[in-house]
Amino acid sequence: MMLLYSIIKRQRSTMFSRRHWLHFLTTIPGIGALAAPMAGAAQRVAARDYFKTLGVKPFINAAGTYTALTSSTMPPEVRQAWLYAADHYVHLTKLQDAVGARLAQLLGAEAAMVTSGAAGALTVGTAGVLTGTDPEKIRRLPQLDGMKRVVLTQKSHRFGYDHAVRSTGVRVHEIETVSELEDAVGTDTAMMLFFNDANDRGQIKDEEWVRLGRKHGIPTFNDCAADVPPVENLTKYVKMGFDLVTFSGGKGLMGPQSAGVLMGRKDLIEAARLNTSPFSDTISRGMKVNKEEMLAMLVAVESYLKRDHAADLREWNRRCEEIASAARQVKSVESEVFLPPIANHVPHLGLQWDASVVKISPLEVKAQLAEGDPAIEACPLTSKDRLVFGVWMMQPGDAAKVAQRVRDILRKAAA
Ligand SMILES: *Cc1c(COP(=O)(O)O)cnc(C)c1O
């Protein structure tokens, strides 16, 4: 701070008019601290309530890992890694090499890399499949002259995130049965895309998808973005034989929200890396990942592998029960704890009531929770008759606050 102060003083005397000087002062973050005794400066900066200053209101996340709600918060050891990385310069590709090698070792994959989220992984992974290590092809994307240009997927596996695959220029071709797939496979087939959460919906299941890919020599890519827990899933699909697998970094793994993991075949990861930052003339240059995400993502995976997952489950069930038992104090309210089968496979709480007894809709309760103090975000409604909470991203003490508010709102509507 002393140094900054003397630099400013020097600049003031040499190069700034008074007006410019004032403008300069206001552009320096934390400059208010300069007016204070030096010893207090660091504390003052740390205590700044950024969101409040901006008029942006934080809330209790009683929904889950929704990107628009900023998904998850990083555990202390992950934040520590982030801050450590922020303090040092390194050669980015050397860090990528080292982090990738360690991730691969932890996850039982040939190779791995940190991406800009699972969606970023879908793009860089597909790009790698299309171009290999050919610099000409890498530069040419999304023009696919001289490259394979079709990605096969099951009709029931189409999802919004396949835009991240299509952005490489490929066309997605839908099939439903094995024989349709066999008919569709051709010299133009680049990749076979699988949406893990849709496993039960498609006619061709994960293992058979891998077998068919192998049979025809076509790389298979499994999007498992939201599919931990269980922790075993982190290694399951590479072991099963998928050539590429991605997980979101900022969902169940609680790493940086702007990161993800892509793992799989060594040649494909190498090619994927050539299609993104720090290389400028690439399709994924805009999906930049810096040292902070890389290191924090690695530490998040290490930390997640070591977690007491049984204790997490007990705590999530306890939170559900705490909210449910408070809500059930209101006449006609019924609760149900349910477990989505693959993605977000964690206990969720559903609340329902007799609308003629408790005269408020779930949508209105959700709105009142969001507007209250503290603000509380419940899950987006999937049925107009049921209010749902995802409790796994809450912080200690949150469940008690949610329980009380839900009970109060319902009780008032029942009076
Ligand atoms: C969340 C999600 C993504 C995107 O993950 P990001 O890490 O936010 O990029 C991709 N695919 C599926 C199935 C998801 O659920």
PDBQT file of the ligand as one rigid body, heavy atoms in Angstrom, charges set to zero:
ROOT
HETATM    1  C1  LIG A 501     -24.832 -28.530 -16.625  1.00  0.00    +0.000 C 
HETATM    2  C2  LIG A 501     -24.691 -29.365 -17.836  1.00  0.00    +0.000 A 
HETATM    3  C3  LIG A 501     -23.798 -29.025 -18.855  1.00  0.00    +0.000 A 
HETATM    4  C4  LIG A 501     -22.998 -27.762 -18.804  1.00  0.00    +0.000 C 
HETATM    5  O1  LIG A 501     -22.065 -27.812 -17.790  1.00  0.00    +0.000 OA
HETATM    6  P1  LIG A 501     -21.162 -26.525 -17.489  1.00  0.00    +0.000 P 
HETATM    7  O2  LIG A 501     -20.111 -27.062 -16.584  1.00  0.00    +0.000 OA
HETATM    8  O3  LIG A 501     -22.058 -25.520 -16.851  1.00  0.00    +0.000 OA
HETATM    9  O4  LIG A 501     -20.635 -26.061 -18.785  1.00  0.00    +0.000 OA
HETATM   10  C5  LIG A 501     -23.669 -29.855 -19.927  1.00  0.00    +0.000 A 
HETATM   11  N1  LIG A 501     -24.393 -30.980 -20.025  1.00  0.00    +0.000 NA
HETATM   12  C6  LIG A 501     -25.277 -31.340 -19.074  1.00  0.00    +0.000 A 
HETATM   13  C7  LIG A 501     -26.038 -32.607 -19.229  1.00  0.00    +0.000 C 
HETATM   14  C8  LIG A 501     -25.457 -30.553 -17.944  1.00  0.00    +0.000 A 
HETATM   15  O5  LIG A 501     -26.319 -30.913 -16.995  1.00  0.00    +0.000 OA
ENDROOT
TORSDOF 0
